[in-house]
Amino acid sequence: MKSDICNLSPNVASLEAILAETERSASYANLDKKQTLRLRLLAEELVGMIPELLSFGTGSFWIENNDKLFELHTLLTPNSTMTSEKREKVLSVAKSGKNAAAKGIMNKIRLAAEFMLIDYSEVAAFTNPECEFYAMGATTSPVLPVSTWSLNAYRTKSAQEKGEKWDELEKSIIANIADDVIVGVQGKKVEIIVKKQL
C-alpha cells in the first residue's frame, strides 16, 4: 500500500504533514503502539534533515508498506544544476563556513544526499576526510540501480574498525531502529529510503 504523497517545503506545516502521514499509515496497517512509535521515530529523524536538503531543491515524501514491511521514501529534485560551488555558497551561510553538521549518522545520511544532489560526477573519487564516510557506505542496490549509499554497508565497515564511527552508530536512533537506509540517484533525482520490518 502507498500513502498519500506530501510535497515538502521547509515550513513547519509541510514537516508536520510527514508525521501525520506516518501516523495515518501506521493506523491503516493496524500497528500497535510500540510499532507506531518506532515508525514515527524514523519519520522524525527524516524531518530533522529535510529542511537543509530542501535548500538544494524540492521534495516529496510517502510511505509504502507490504503488511509490516515499511519504506519511508523522500524524493529530492535539485534546483537547476547544483554544483559544488553553489553548495559552498549555501554552506557559507553558516558562521563557520563549513558543513559542521556532518557529525552523527543522520547528518552523514543528509550529506550523502547532498553529494548526490550536487553535480558530482566524481563523488566516488572523493578522498578528503568529509567524504570518507561516503566511501564506507557506497554500494550497489537492486532498488536504485545506480550509485547508492547504504547504512548497512556503512554499519558493516564501521563494525570492522570500531572506534568513533561505531560509537556514532550505537548512539543513533535511526541506526538502531531502521533495517537499512539507502540513498541513491534515480534519474536526476535523489531518493532516500528508510526500511523497517515491524
Salt bridges, closest charged atoms under 4 A:
GLU21 OE1 - ARG24 NH2 2.70
GLU23 OE2 - ARG40 NH1 3.23
GLU44 OE2 - ARG40 NE 2.87
GLU52 OE2 - ARG110 NH1 3.54
GLU64 OE1 - HIS73 NE2 3.79
GLU71 OE1 - HIS73 NE2 2.90
GLU88 OE2 - ARG87 NH1 3.49
GLU114 OE1 - ARG87 NE 2.99
GLU114 OE2 - ARG110 NH1 2.31
GLU130 OE2 - ARG87 NH2 3.66
GLU132 OE2 - LYS165 NZ 3.19
GLU161 OE1 - LYS165 NZ 3.47
GLU168 OE1 - LYS108 NZ 2.67
ASP179 OD1 - LYS196 NZ 3.82
GLU191 OE2 - HIS73 ND1 2.48
